[in-house]
Every structure is written in structure tokens, then in C-alpha cells.
């Protein structure tokens, strides 16, 4: 049985809100949650590597999310990492 600490009334309100959302609103919410998750996970890595350059933080994130093989393939381009991701 899954752990659920959400009160049944709160769960009912959540589902009602989700049902009332348009597809565009749902997609926007998913995009915002994904962006927030990426930002928070990179921040957590950054805190464990306080003196590392941003490119090293992003390489570590790539390794954790996509695997070591991809991180190794991307590593030669590390000097380019973090340029566009500053907004995240």
C-alpha cells in the first residue's frame, strides 16, 4: 500500500483542479515542475561541489540523470556546458 499523507478532502480538491485544467495548462504545469526539479537537483549537486565550475556540476548532473557513458561522451565539450543552462 502506498504511503499517502494527503487528507482525502485535499486530494479531492487536487483532482478537481486537475480535471478542470486545459491540456495547455497541464503541459505548462509539467514543464514548470520539470524545470524546478532540474534546478533543485543541480543546486543540490552544486552544494556538494562548492568550488567546482558550473560545467563540472552539470557533468555530474548528466552522469546521475543519464548515466556515466553519456557524461564521458559530453566531457570533451565541458567548456560549453552551463552557457544556456544559467536560466535553470
SEFIZA-3560 file (N, C-alpha, C; in Angstrom, 3 decimals):
REM SEFIZA-3560
<numar><xx>0.845</xx><yy>-1.183</yy><zz>0.000</zz><atom>N</atom></numar>
<numar><xx>0.000</xx><yy>0.000</yy><zz>0.000</zz><atom>CA</atom></numar>
<numar><xx>0.889</xx><yy>1.245</yy><zz>0.000</zz><atom>C</atom></numar>
<numar><xx>0.637</xx><yy>2.189</yy><zz>-0.911</zz><atom>N</atom></numar>
<numar><xx>1.465</xx><yy>3.398</yy><zz>-0.968</zz><atom>CA</atom></numar>
<numar><xx>1.234</xx><yy>4.299</yy><zz>0.248</zz><atom>C</atom></numar>
<numar><xx>2.275</xx><yy>5.014</yy><zz>0.606</zz><atom>N</atom></numar>
<numar><xx>2.177</xx><yy>5.975</yy><zz>1.697</zz><atom>CA</atom></numar>
<numar><xx>1.532</xx><yy>7.247</yy><zz>1.140</zz><atom>C</atom></numar>
<numar><xx>0.527</xx><yy>7.756</yy><zz>1.833</zz><atom>N</atom></numar>
<numar><xx>-0.160</xx><yy>8.955</yy><zz>1.381</zz><atom>CA</atom></numar>
<numar><xx>-0.553</xx><yy>9.770</yy><zz>2.605</zz><atom>C</atom></numar>
<numar><xx>0.077</xx><yy>10.923</yy><zz>2.761</zz><atom>N</atom></numar>
<numar><xx>-0.236</xx><yy>11.762</yy><zz>3.918</zz><atom>CA</atom></numar>
<numar><xx>-1.171</xx><yy>12.918</yy><zz>3.544</zz><atom>C</atom></numar>
<numar><xx>-1.751</xx><yy>12.844</yy><zz>2.355</zz><atom>N</atom></numar>
<numar><xx>-2.669</xx><yy>13.893</yy><zz>1.916</zz><atom>CA</atom></numar>
<numar><xx>-4.078</xx><yy>13.589</yy><zz>2.436</zz><atom>C</atom></numar>
<numar><xx>-4.666</xx><yy>14.581</yy><zz>3.058</zz><atom>N</atom></numar>
<numar><xx>-6.032</xx><yy>14.438</yy><zz>3.582</zz><atom>CA</atom></numar>
<numar><xx>-6.975</xx><yy>14.163</yy><zz>2.404</zz><atom>C</atom></numar>
<numar><xx>-7.955</xx><yy>13.278</yy><zz>2.582</zz><atom>N</atom></numar>
<numar><xx>-8.872</xx><yy>12.945</yy><zz>1.485</zz><atom>CA</atom></numar>
<numar><xx>-9.567</xx><yy>14.168</yy><zz>0.858</zz><atom>C</atom></numar>
<numar><xx>-9.912</xx><yy>15.150</yy><zz>1.671</zz><atom>N</atom></numar>
<numar><xx>-10.561</xx><yy>16.350</yy><zz>1.123</zz><atom>CA</atom></numar>
<numar><xx>-9.583</xx><yy>17.142</yy><zz>0.260</zz><atom>C</atom></numar>
<numar><xx>-8.341</xx><yy>17.244</yy><zz>0.712</zz><atom>N</atom></numar>
<numar><xx>-7.316</xx><yy>17.935</yy><zz>-0.084</zz><atom>CA</atom></numar>
<numar><xx>-7.090</xx><yy>17.189</yy><zz>-1.390</zz><atom>C</atom></numar>
<numar><xx>-7.067</xx><yy>15.853</yy><zz>-1.335</zz><atom>N</atom></numar>
<numar><xx>-6.889</xx><yy>15.051</yy><zz>-2.545</zz><atom>CA</atom></numar>
<numar><xx>-8.056</xx><yy>15.294</yy><zz>-3.504</zz><atom>C</atom></numar>
<numar><xx>-9.276</xx><yy>15.384</yy><zz>-2.976</zz><atom>N</atom></numar>
<numar><xx>-10.445</xx><yy>15.629</yy><zz>-3.817</zz><atom>CA</atom></numar>
<numar><xx>-10.317</xx><yy>16.973</yy><zz>-4.530</zz><atom>C</atom></numar>
<numar><xx>-9.876</xx><yy>18.003</yy><zz>-3.801</zz><atom>N</atom></numar>
<numar><xx>-9.691</xx><yy>19.335</yy><zz>-4.382</zz><atom>CA</atom></numar>
<numar><xx>-8.601</xx><yy>19.301</yy><zz>-5.455</zz><atom>C</atom></numar>
<numar><xx>-7.502</xx><yy>18.579</yy><zz>-5.176</zz><atom>N</atom></numar>
<numar><xx>-6.419</xx><yy>18.467</yy><zz>-6.168</zz><atom>CA</atom></numar>
<numar><xx>-6.936</xx><yy>17.851</yy><zz>-7.464</zz><atom>C</atom></numar>
<numar><xx>-7.649</xx><yy>16.733</yy><zz>-7.351</zz><atom>N</atom></numar>
<numar><xx>-8.153</xx><yy>16.066</yy><zz>-8.543</zz><atom>CA</atom></numar>
<numar><xx>-9.167</xx><yy>16.926</yy><zz>-9.287</zz><atom>C</atom></numar>
<numar><xx>-10.007</xx><yy>17.621</yy><zz>-8.546</zz><atom>N</atom></numar>
<numar><xx>-10.981</xx><yy>18.507</yy><zz>-9.189</zz><atom>CA</atom></numar>
<numar><xx>-10.260</xx><yy>19.595</yy><zz>-9.981</zz><atom>C</atom></numar>
<numar><xx>-9.216</xx><yy>20.150</yy><zz>-9.391</zz><atom>N</atom></numar>
<numar><xx>-8.443</xx><yy>21.201</yy><zz>-10.086</zz><atom>CA</atom></numar>
<numar><xx>-7.774</xx><yy>20.636</yy><zz>-11.330</zz><atom>C</atom></numar>
<numar><xx>-7.178</xx><yy>19.460</yy><zz>-11.209</zz><atom>N</atom></numar>
<numar><xx>-6.526</xx><yy>18.847</yy><zz>-12.372</zz><atom>CA</atom></numar>
<numar><xx>-7.536</xx><yy>18.569</yy><zz>-13.488</zz><atom>C</atom></numar>
<numar><xx>-8.708</xx><yy>18.070</yy><zz>-13.114</zz><atom>N</atom></numar>
<numar><xx>-9.739</xx><yy>17.793</yy><zz>-14.124</zz><atom>CA</atom></numar>
<numar><xx>-10.207</xx><yy>19.058</yy><zz>-14.828</zz><atom>C</atom></numar>
<numar><xx>-10.182</xx><yy>20.182</yy><zz>-14.125</zz><atom>N</atom></numar>
<numar><xx>-10.676</xx><yy>21.432</yy><zz>-14.715</zz><atom>CA</atom></numar>
<numar><xx>-9.636</xx><yy>22.128</yy><zz>-15.602</zz><atom>C</atom></numar>
<numar><xx>-8.395</xx><yy>21.659</yy><zz>-15.554</zz><atom>N</atom></numar>
<numar><xx>-7.325</xx><yy>22.307</yy><zz>-16.327</zz><atom>CA</atom></numar>
<numar><xx>-7.400</xx><yy>21.914</yy><zz>-17.799</zz><atom>C</atom></numar>
<numar><xx>-7.050</xx><yy>22.854</yy><zz>-18.658</zz><atom>N</atom></numar>
<numar><xx>-6.956</xx><yy>22.549</yy><zz>-20.085</zz><atom>CA</atom></numar>
<numar><xx>-5.671</xx><yy>21.754</yy><zz>-20.328</zz><atom>C</atom></numar>
<numar><xx>-5.580</xx><yy>21.161</yy><zz>-21.492</zz><atom>N</atom></numar>
<numar><xx>-4.371</xx><yy>20.409</yy><zz>-21.842</zz><atom>CA</atom></numar>
<numar><xx>-3.156</xx><yy>21.337</yy><zz>-21.803</zz><atom>C</atom></numar>
<numar><xx>-3.317</xx><yy>22.554</yy><zz>-22.290</zz><atom>N</atom></numar>
<numar><xx>-2.218</xx><yy>23.518</yy><zz>-22.269</zz><atom>CA</atom></numar>
<numar><xx>-1.760</xx><yy>23.828</yy><zz>-20.855</zz><atom>C</atom></numar>
<numar><xx>-2.716</xx><yy>23.978</yy><zz>-19.943</zz><atom>N</atom></numar>
<numar><xx>-2.369</xx><yy>24.247</yy><zz>-18.542</zz><atom>CA</atom></numar>
<numar><xx>-1.638</xx><yy>23.056</yy><zz>-17.920</zz><atom>C</atom></numar>
<numar><xx>-2.073</xx><yy>21.856</yy><zz>-18.272</zz><atom>N</atom></numar>
<numar><xx>-1.407</xx><yy>20.653</yy><zz>-17.748</zz><atom>CA</atom></numar>
<numar><xx>0.024</xx><yy>20.555</yy><zz>-18.269</zz><atom>C</atom></numar>
<numar><xx>0.191</xx><yy>20.839</yy><zz>-19.548</zz><atom>N</atom></numar>
<numar><xx>1.531</xx><yy>20.801</yy><zz>-20.144</zz><atom>CA</atom></numar>
<numar><xx>2.420</xx><yy>21.858</yy><zz>-19.501</zz><atom>C</atom></numar>
<numar><xx>1.879</xx><yy>23.052</yy><zz>-19.298</zz><atom>N</atom></numar>
<numar><xx>2.647</xx><yy>24.119</yy><zz>-18.657</zz><atom>CA</atom></numar>
<numar><xx>3.044</xx><yy>23.723</yy><zz>-17.240</zz><atom>C</atom></numar>
<numar><xx>2.136</xx><yy>23.109</yy><zz>-16.495</zz><atom>N</atom></numar>
<numar><xx>2.442</xx><yy>22.675</yy><zz>-15.140</zz><atom>CA</atom></numar>
<numar><xx>3.553</xx><yy>21.618</yy><zz>-15.151</zz><atom>C</atom></numar>
<numar><xx>3.470</xx><yy>20.677</yy><zz>-16.075</zz><atom>N</atom></numar>
<numar><xx>4.513</xx><yy>19.647</yy><zz>-16.188</zz><atom>CA</atom></numar>
<numar><xx>5.863</xx><yy>20.274</yy><zz>-16.516</zz><atom>C</atom></numar>
<numar><xx>5.858</xx><yy>21.236</yy><zz>-17.426</zz><atom>N</atom></numar>
<numar><xx>7.093</xx><yy>21.918</yy><zz>-17.794</zz><atom>CA</atom></numar>
<numar><xx>7.682</xx><yy>22.652</yy><zz>-16.592</zz><atom>C</atom></numar>
<numar><xx>6.845</xx><yy>23.336</yy><zz>-15.846</zz><atom>N</atom></numar>
<numar><xx>7.318</xx><yy>24.075</yy><zz>-14.668</zz><atom>CA</atom></numar>
<numar><xx>7.859</xx><yy>23.126</yy><zz>-13.601</zz><atom>C</atom></numar>
<numar><xx>7.183</xx><yy>21.999</yy><zz>-13.382</zz><atom>N</atom></numar>
<numar><xx>7.658</xx><yy>21.027</yy><zz>-12.397</zz><atom>CA</atom></numar>
<numar><xx>8.987</xx><yy>20.405</yy><zz>-12.836</zz><atom>C</atom></numar>
<numar><xx>9.110</xx><yy>20.130</yy><zz>-14.121</zz><atom>N</atom></numar>
<numar><xx>10.351</xx><yy>19.568</yy><zz>-14.647</zz><atom>CA</atom></numar>
<numar><xx>11.509</xx><yy>20.551</yy><zz>-14.493</zz><atom>C</atom></numar>
<numar><xx>11.256</xx><yy>21.807</yy><zz>-14.831</zz><atom>N</atom></numar>
<numar><xx>12.280</xx><yy>22.848</yy><zz>-14.697</zz><atom>CA</atom></numar>
<numar><xx>12.691</xx><yy>23.012</yy><zz>-13.240</zz><atom>C</atom></numar>
<numar><xx>11.721</xx><yy>23.019</yy><zz>-12.347</zz><atom>N</atom></numar>
<numar><xx>12.018</xx><yy>23.162</yy><zz>-10.924</zz><atom>CA</atom></numar>
<numar><xx>12.830</xx><yy>21.972</yy><zz>-10.407</zz><atom>C</atom></numar>
<numar><xx>12.465</xx><yy>20.771</yy><zz>-10.832</zz><atom>N</atom></numar>
<numar><xx>13.193</xx><yy>19.574</yy><zz>-10.404</zz><atom>CA</atom></numar>
<numar><xx>14.634</xx><yy>19.620</yy><zz>-10.888</zz><atom>C</atom></numar>
<numar><xx>14.841</xx><yy>20.020</yy><zz>-12.126</zz><atom>N</atom></numar>
<numar><xx>16.193</xx><yy>20.138</yy><zz>-12.666</zz><atom>CA</atom></numar>
<numar><xx>16.992</xx><yy>21.175</yy><zz>-11.882</zz><atom>C</atom></numar>
<numar><xx>16.397</xx><yy>22.319</yy><zz>-11.634</zz><atom>N</atom></numar>
<numar><xx>17.075</xx><yy>23.393</yy><zz>-10.901</zz><atom>CA</atom></numar>
<numar><xx>17.447</xx><yy>22.938</yy><zz>-9.485</zz><atom>C</atom></numar>
<numar><xx>16.511</xx><yy>22.306</yy><zz>-8.802</zz><atom>N</atom></numar>
<numar><xx>16.774</xx><yy>21.857</yy><zz>-7.434</zz><atom>CA</atom></numar>
<numar><xx>17.825</xx><yy>20.752</yy><zz>-7.382</zz><atom>C</atom></numar>
<numar><xx>17.784</xx><yy>19.835</yy><zz>-8.342</zz><atom>N</atom></numar>
<numar><xx>18.780</xx><yy>18.756</yy><zz>-8.334</zz><atom>CA</atom></numar>
<numar><xx>20.173</xx><yy>19.298</yy><zz>-8.636</zz><atom>C</atom></numar>
<numar><xx>20.262</xx><yy>20.259</yy><zz>-9.544</zz><atom>N</atom></numar>
<numar><xx>21.572</xx><yy>20.868</yy><zz>-9.822</zz><atom>CA</atom></numar>
<numar><xx>22.066</xx><yy>21.667</yy><zz>-8.617</zz><atom>C</atom></numar>
<numar><xx>21.159</xx><yy>22.331</yy><zz>-7.937</zz><atom>N</atom></numar>
<numar><xx>21.542</xx><yy>23.079</yy><zz>-6.741</zz><atom>CA</atom></numar>
<numar><xx>22.077</xx><yy>22.139</yy><zz>-5.668</zz><atom>C</atom></numar>
<numar><xx>21.446</xx><yy>20.991</yy><zz>-5.500</zz><atom>N</atom></numar>
<numar><xx>21.912</xx><yy>20.014</yy><zz>-4.516</zz><atom>CA</atom></numar>
<numar><xx>23.315</xx><yy>19.530</yy><zz>-4.860</zz><atom>C</atom></numar>
<numar><xx>23.566</xx><yy>19.292</yy><zz>-6.132</zz><atom>N</atom></numar>
<numar><xx>24.902</xx><yy>18.874</yy><zz>-6.567</zz><atom>CA</atom></numar>
<numar><xx>25.892</xx><yy>20.006</yy><zz>-6.334</zz><atom>C</atom></numar>
<numar><xx>25.494</xx><yy>21.223</yy><zz>-6.680</zz><atom>N</atom></numar>
<numar><xx>26.358</xx><yy>22.399</yy><zz>-6.511</zz><atom>CA</atom></numar>
<numar><xx>26.778</xx><yy>22.542</yy><zz>-5.040</zz><atom>C</atom></numar>
<numar><xx>25.885</xx><yy>22.251</yy><zz>-4.121</zz><atom>N</atom></numar>
<numar><xx>26.200</xx><yy>22.352</yy><zz>-2.693</zz><atom>CA</atom></numar>
<numar><xx>27.225</xx><yy>21.309</yy><zz>-2.257</zz><atom>C</atom></numar>
<numar><xx>27.272</xx><yy>20.167</yy><zz>-2.951</zz><atom>N</atom></numar>
<numar><xx>28.275</xx><yy>19.147</yy><zz>-2.615</zz><atom>CA</atom></numar>
<numar><xx>29.605</xx><yy>19.416</yy><zz>-3.304</zz><atom>C</atom></numar>
<numar><xx>29.609</xx><yy>20.344</yy><zz>-4.260</zz><atom>N</atom></numar>
<numar><xx>30.809</xx><yy>20.688</yy><zz>-5.019</zz><atom>CA</atom></numar>
<numar><xx>30.982</xx><yy>22.210</yy><zz>-5.002</zz><atom>C</atom></numar>
<numar><xx>31.153</xx><yy>22.819</yy><zz>-3.828</zz><atom>N</atom></numar>
<numar><xx>31.110</xx><yy>24.285</yy><zz>-3.722</zz><atom>CA</atom></numar>
<numar><xx>32.158</xx><yy>25.039</yy><zz>-4.536</zz><atom>C</atom></numar>
<numar><xx>33.304</xx><yy>24.442</yy><zz>-4.789</zz><atom>N</atom></numar>
<numar><xx>34.362</xx><yy>25.151</yy><zz>-5.523</zz><atom>CA</atom></numar>
<numar><xx>34.474</xx><yy>24.726</yy><zz>-6.980</zz><atom>C</atom></numar>
<numar><xx>33.584</xx><yy>23.860</yy><zz>-7.408</zz><atom>N</atom></numar>
<numar><xx>33.647</xx><yy>23.344</yy><zz>-8.780</zz><atom>CA</atom></numar>
<numar><xx>33.044</xx><yy>24.347</yy><zz>-9.759</zz><atom>C</atom></numar>
<numar><xx>33.580</xx><yy>24.376</yy><zz>-10.976</zz><atom>N</atom></numar>
<numar><xx>32.968</xx><yy>25.228</yy><zz>-12.000</zz><atom>CA</atom></numar>
<numar><xx>31.595</xx><yy>24.674</yy><zz>-12.384</zz><atom>C</atom></numar>
<numar><xx>30.770</xx><yy>25.526</yy><zz>-12.932</zz><atom>N</atom></numar>
<numar><xx>29.412</xx><yy>25.127</yy><zz>-13.322</zz><atom>CA</atom></numar>
<numar><xx>29.428</xx><yy>23.942</yy><zz>-14.279</zz><atom>C</atom></numar>
<numar><xx>30.411</xx><yy>23.897</yy><zz>-15.162</zz><atom>N</atom></numar>
<numar><xx>30.477</xx><yy>22.784</yy><zz>-16.114</zz><atom>CA</atom></numar>
<numar><xx>30.658</xx><yy>21.448</yy><zz>-15.394</zz><atom>C</atom></numar>
<numar><xx>31.416</xx><yy>21.418</yy><zz>-14.313</zz><atom>N</atom></numar>
<numar><xx>31.602</xx><yy>20.179</yy><zz>-13.545</zz><atom>CA</atom></numar>
<numar><xx>30.307</xx><yy>19.769</yy><zz>-12.855</zz><atom>C</atom></numar>
<numar><xx>29.568</xx><yy>20.745</yy><zz>-12.372</zz><atom>N</atom></numar>
<numar><xx>28.281</xx><yy>20.459</yy><zz>-11.734</zz><atom>CA</atom></numar>
<numar><xx>27.333</xx><yy>19.857</yy><zz>-12.763</zz><atom>C</atom></numar>
<numar><xx>27.290</xx><yy>20.428</yy><zz>-13.942</zz><atom>N</atom></numar>
<numar><xx>26.395</xx><yy>19.926</yy><zz>-14.988</zz><atom>CA</atom></numar>
<numar><xx>26.830</xx><yy>18.544</yy><zz>-15.445</zz><atom>C</atom></numar>
<numar><xx>28.119</xx><yy>18.309</yy><zz>-15.580</zz><atom>N</atom></numar>
<numar><xx>28.599</xx><yy>16.973</yy><zz>-15.947</zz><atom>CA</atom></numar>
<numar><xx>28.181</xx><yy>15.940</yy><zz>-14.908</zz><atom>C</atom></numar>
<numar><xx>28.292</xx><yy>16.292</yy><zz>-13.634</zz><atom>N</atom></numar>
<numar><xx>27.876</xx><yy>15.370</yy><zz>-12.573</zz><atom>CA</atom></numar>
<numar><xx>26.380</xx><yy>15.120</yy><zz>-12.659</zz><atom>C</atom></numar>
<numar><xx>25.599</xx><yy>16.154</yy><zz>-12.943</zz><atom>N</atom></numar>
<numar><xx>24.155</xx><yy>16.007</yy><zz>-13.091</zz><atom>CA</atom></numar>
<numar><xx>23.837</xx><yy>15.077</yy><zz>-14.263</zz><atom>C</atom></numar>
<numar><xx>24.518</xx><yy>15.263</yy><zz>-15.373</zz><atom>N</atom></numar>
<numar><xx>24.323</xx><yy>14.393</yy><zz>-16.540</zz><atom>CA</atom></numar>
<numar><xx>24.622</xx><yy>12.949</yy><zz>-16.168</zz><atom>C</atom></numar>
<numar><xx>25.710</xx><yy>12.754</yy><zz>-15.432</zz><atom>N</atom></numar>
<numar><xx>26.070</xx><yy>11.395</yy><zz>-15.018</zz><atom>CA</atom></numar>
<numar><xx>24.978</xx><yy>10.771</yy><zz>-14.152</zz><atom>C</atom></numar>
<numar><xx>24.458</xx><yy>11.521</yy><zz>-13.211</zz><atom>N</atom></numar>
<numar><xx>23.434</xx><yy>10.988</yy><zz>-12.315</zz><atom>CA</atom></numar>
<numar><xx>22.100</xx><yy>10.737</yy><zz>-13.013</zz><atom>C</atom></numar>
<numar><xx>21.741</xx><yy>11.605</yy><zz>-13.942</zz><atom>N</atom></numar>
<numar><xx>20.439</xx><yy>11.502</yy><zz>-14.596</zz><atom>CA</atom></numar>
<numar><xx>20.470</xx><yy>10.573</yy><zz>-15.805</zz><atom>C</atom></numar>
<numar><xx>21.525</xx><yy>10.698</yy><zz>-16.624</zz><atom>N</atom></numar>
<numar><xx>21.567</xx><yy>9.966</yy><zz>-17.886</zz><atom>CA</atom></numar>
<numar><xx>22.608</xx><yy>8.846</yy><zz>-17.927</zz><atom>C</atom></numar>
<numar><xx>23.485</xx><yy>8.809</yy><zz>-16.947</zz><atom>N</atom></numar>
<numar><xx>24.469</xx><yy>7.734</yy><zz>-16.882</zz><atom>CA</atom></numar>
<numar><xx>25.884</xx><yy>8.196</yy><zz>-17.198</zz><atom>C</atom></numar>
<numar><xx>26.822</xx><yy>7.401</yy><zz>-16.707</zz><atom>N</atom></numar>
<numar><xx>28.231</xx><yy>7.730</yy><zz>-16.847</zz><atom>CA</atom></numar>
<numar><xx>28.675</xx><yy>7.755</yy><zz>-18.314</zz><atom>C</atom></numar>
<numar><xx>28.131</xx><yy>6.837</yy><zz>-19.114</zz><atom>N</atom></numar>
<numar><xx>28.533</xx><yy>6.770</yy><zz>-20.521</zz><atom>CA</atom></numar>
<numar><xx>28.288</xx><yy>8.092</yy><zz>-21.242</zz><atom>C</atom></numar>
<numar><xx>27.125</xx><yy>8.673</yy><zz>-21.046</zz><atom>N</atom></numar>
<numar><xx>26.840</xx><yy>9.963</yy><zz>-21.701</zz><atom>CA</atom></numar>
<numar><xx>27.721</xx><yy>11.067</yy><zz>-21.124</zz><atom>C</atom></numar>
<numar><xx>27.907</xx><yy>11.066</yy><zz>-19.812</zz><atom>N</atom></numar>
<numar><xx>28.752</xx><yy>12.092</yy><zz>-19.192</zz><atom>CA</atom></numar>
<numar><xx>30.160</xx><yy>12.037</yy><zz>-19.764</zz><atom>C</atom></numar>
<numar><xx>30.682</xx><yy>10.850</yy><zz>-19.977</zz><atom>N</atom></numar>
<numar><xx>32.027</xx><yy>10.692</yy><zz>-20.552</zz><atom>CA</atom></numar>
<numar><xx>32.049</xx><yy>11.222</yy><zz>-21.987</zz><atom>C</atom></numar>
<numar><xx>30.980</xx><yy>10.966</yy><zz>-22.730</zz><atom>N</atom></numar>
<numar><xx>30.918</xx><yy>11.446</yy><zz>-24.119</zz><atom>CA</atom></numar>
<numar><xx>30.788</xx><yy>12.966</yy><zz>-24.199</zz><atom>C</atom></numar>
<numar><xx>30.142</xx><yy>13.567</yy><zz>-23.212</zz><atom>N</atom></numar>
<numar><xx>29.922</xx><yy>15.014</yy><zz>-23.202</zz><atom>CA</atom></numar>
<numar><xx>31.124</xx><yy>15.757</yy><zz>-22.624</zz><atom>C</atom></numar>
<numar><xx>31.895</xx><yy>15.100</yy><zz>-21.778</zz><atom>N</atom></numar>
<numar><xx>33.005</xx><yy>15.743</yy><zz>-21.063</zz><atom>CA</atom></numar>
<numar><xx>33.946</xx><yy>16.559</yy><zz>-21.962</zz><atom>C</atom></numar>
<numar><xx>34.292</xx><yy>16.100</yy><zz>-23.169</zz><atom>N</atom></numar>
<numar><xx>35.187</xx><yy>16.908</yy><zz>-24.006</zz><atom>CA</atom></numar>
<numar><xx>34.615</xx><yy>18.288</yy><zz>-24.364</zz><atom>C</atom></numar>
<numar><xx>33.321</xx><yy>18.446</yy><zz>-24.202</zz><atom>N</atom></numar>
<numar><xx>32.671</xx><yy>19.713</yy><zz>-24.530</zz><atom>CA</atom></numar>
<numar><xx>32.291</xx><yy>20.487</yy><zz>-23.269</zz><atom>C</atom></numar>
<numar><xx>32.879</xx><yy>20.138</yy><zz>-22.153</zz><atom>N</atom></numar>
<numar><xx>32.527</xx><yy>20.714</yy><zz>-20.850</zz><atom>CA</atom></numar>
<numar><xx>32.657</xx><yy>22.234</yy><zz>-20.825</zz><atom>C</atom></numar>
<numar><xx>33.588</xx><yy>22.771</yy><zz>-21.600</zz><atom>N</atom></numar>
<numar><xx>33.756</xx><yy>24.223</yy><zz>-21.605</zz><atom>CA</atom></numar>
<numar><xx>32.521</xx><yy>24.938</yy><zz>-22.159</zz><atom>C</atom></numar>
<numar><xx>31.670</xx><yy>24.214</yy><zz>-22.857</zz><atom>N</atom></numar>
<numar><xx>30.448</xx><yy>24.797</yy><zz>-23.412</zz><atom>CA</atom></numar>
<numar><xx>29.242</xx><yy>24.603</yy><zz>-22.498</zz><atom>C</atom></numar>
<numar><xx>29.378</xx><yy>23.778</yy><zz>-21.494</zz><atom>N</atom></numar>
<numar><xx>28.255</xx><yy>23.493</yy><zz>-20.591</zz><atom>CA</atom></numar>
<numar><xx>27.986</xx><yy>24.682</yy><zz>-19.690</zz><atom>C</atom></numar>
<numar><xx>26.741</xx><yy>24.895</yy><zz>-19.371</zz><atom>N</atom></numar>
<numar><xx>26.367</xx><yy>25.950</yy><zz>-18.449</zz><atom>CA</atom></numar>
<numar><xx>26.095</xx><yy>27.288</yy><zz>-19.094</zz><atom>C</atom></numar>
<numar><xx>26.419</xx><yy>27.411</yy><zz>-20.372</zz><atom>N</atom></numar>
<numar><xx>26.221</xx><yy>28.695</yy><zz>-21.042</zz><atom>CA</atom></numar>
<numar><xx>24.734</xx><yy>29.020</yy><zz>-21.135</zz><atom>C</atom></numar>
<numar><xx>23.934</xx><yy>28.093</yy><zz>-21.663</zz><atom>N</atom></numar>
<numar><xx>22.497</xx><yy>28.328</yy><zz>-21.786</zz><atom>CA</atom></numar>
<numar><xx>21.742</xx><yy>27.922</yy><zz>-20.541</zz><atom>C</atom></numar>
<numar><xx>22.290</xx><yy>27.014</yy><zz>-19.742</zz><atom>N</atom></numar>
<numar><xx>21.559</xx><yy>26.496</yy><zz>-18.586</zz><atom>CA</atom></numar>
<numar><xx>21.539</xx><yy>27.450</yy><zz>-17.406</zz><atom>C</atom></numar>
<numar><xx>22.132</xx><yy>28.629</yy><zz>-17.530</zz><atom>N</atom></numar>
<numar><xx>22.138</xx><yy>29.598</yy><zz>-16.438</zz><atom>CA</atom></numar>
<numar><xx>20.720</xx><yy>29.979</yy><zz>-16.027</zz><atom>C</atom></numar>
<numar><xx>19.763</xx><yy>29.909</yy><zz>-16.952</zz><atom>N</atom></numar>
<numar><xx>18.390</xx><yy>30.280</yy><zz>-16.647</zz><atom>CA</atom></numar>
<numar><xx>17.703</xx><yy>29.222</yy><zz>-15.796</zz><atom>C</atom></numar>
<numar><xx>18.251</xx><yy>28.032</yy><zz>-15.709</zz><atom>N</atom></numar>
<numar><xx>17.638</xx><yy>26.976</yy><zz>-14.926</zz><atom>CA</atom></numar>
<numar><xx>18.200</xx><yy>27.053</yy><zz>-13.579</zz><atom>C</atom></numar>
//
